[in-house]
Amino acid sequence: MSYNILLEDMIRDVGGCGRFQWIMSVIGQSSKSIAAWSMLAMTFNGQQPDFMCRSSSKQEENFDNVCSPENITECDGYVFSDDMNTVVNEWNLVCDTKWIAALITTIQMSGVLVGCFISGHLGDLLGRKPTFFLSLLILIVFNVVAYFSVNWQMYSAIRFVLGMGIGFFLTVHYNVMTEFALSRWRPRIVAVPAWALEAGLFALAAWALKDWKKLHLVTAAIGVPFLLTYCFVQESARWLVTKGRYDDAEKVIYTIAKLNGKPKPDTSRIMEEAAKSDSDRMTTHYTALHLFKTRELVKITTGLLFIWMSISYSYYGLTFGVNSLAGNLYLNMFLMNIIEAPASFSIMYIVNRFGRKHCCIFFFMFTGLCGVVVGIIQYVDTPHRGVVTNAFALASKMGIACGWGCLIVYTTELYPTVVRTIAYGLHNTSARIGGMVAPQIVFLNDDIPGLMYFLSAVLMIASSLICCLFPDTKDKILEDTFKTDQKKASFTVEMTVDAHSANKHLEKNNTKL
C-alpha cells in the first residue's frame, strides 16, 4: 500500500475534519480578505469621477465629462466631482491620459503573474507556511506604502509589488488548507464563498470611505491579525514527507491529533513506506518541466493553462468592467461580488455528486452562453437593455465563480504533492495573463460594445470542450509522487524476477535438447 493512502487514513484517524482542520480553514478563508481587497482595489481606485473642463470663460458648474467643449477654445485643466476620490482625479487621468488607469491595473496583474510563478517554486522549496506568511507581510506593508504615493508612476510600481503578494497568496493558501483535509472535504473547503463575501465587504467599504488612500490603510489593518497565527499554522505534513523530513512530519501529525483530542498515532509504517516508495525523492529537484513528463501530462497541463487564462480573463473582465453595467456603481460592485456566495455554496454538493470534470464542463458552457446573450443585447435597441445586461452579466459571474471553484479542486487533484504547488503556481501564472489582458479589453469595450462579453463567450465555450479530454478525479486520494516513481522499485524487482524466470526456462529447454 502506498504511503499517500496510509497518510490519508492517518488524517482520518487523527480527526479527519476535527478542531484543527476547522481552525486552519477559518484562518485560510478569512485571510483572503486582504488578498481580495488588494486585488479588487482598482475597481474603485480606477473609477472616473464626473468632471468638466476648467476655463475662465466657463462659469457654470456642469460635470459633462467632455474633454474639449465646443464653446471653449482651451482647457486650463479639469474640475472633478467631489463624490469620490480616486487615482483618476488625484493625478488627472482623463481624456488624453485616460488609458493610464487601465495600465495600472494591467501592471498589478503582471505582478500577480510573477508572484504566482515564483511562489510555486518557493512553496515547493521552502514550504507552504513560509510562503503563505510572506504573502501576508508583503500585502500589509505595501498597502501602507501605497498611501504615500506621490504620482501614478510610483503607484504603478507599488501595485506591481502588491500583485506579487497576491500571487504568492493565491498559489499557496488552498494547499495550506486542503493538504490537511480528506478527499470529500476538499471541495467543501474550496467552495466556501469567503472571497465573494469579503469582496462584497470591499464594495461596502468603498461606498463608506469613497477615498482610495483610506481604503489602502484599512486593507493593511485587516491583514495584521493574521500574522499572529504564525505559531498555530502548521507546515503541510504531506510536503514534509515528500522532502524526507519525517521527524517534522511526525510532530505535525502529533499536533493535529492533540488538538483534535485523538491519541498519538503510530507513524512508523507511513515513514517506512515513504522511504521505500521513492528512494530518489530527496535528491530530485522538481520543476515545471515535470508537468510535461508524459504525453498525458502534456495534454492536461497545456489544456489547463488555456482554461485558467480564459476563466481569469472572464472573471476580471466582468469585475473591472463593472462600470459598464447600468445603475449605481457601489450596488453593482456589491452584487457582482456577492452573487458568487450562493453559487459557491452549491459547489459543496454538486462537485462530490457529479464529479469535478462534469461540473467544469457545465459551468464553463453556461458562462459562455450568458456572455453571448450580453454581447448581442448591446446591439438590440430595447428600453430594458440595462436590466437584461445586468441580469445576464450577474448570471455569467455566478457561472464563472462556480466553474473556478470546481477548477481549483480539479487542478489540485490532477497533480501529486511533489509538484502540486508548482503546478498550481504555473496555472495561476497563466490565469494572470488573462487578468492582464482584461483591463485593456474593458478599456476597448467603451468603443466596441460587447467585445468584452463576446471574447469571454468564445474562451469559456472552448474551455468547456477541452475539459472533455481530461480524466475525472472524483473521490480520488491525493497522490504524493508520480505513479511511475512509486512503481519504480517494484518494477525493477518484477523485471529481475521475469529475467530470472526466462533464464531458467531457457536452461530447461536446452537440457531437453
Disulfide bonds with the S-S distance in Angstrom:
Cys53-Cys75 1.46
Cys67-Cys95 1.89
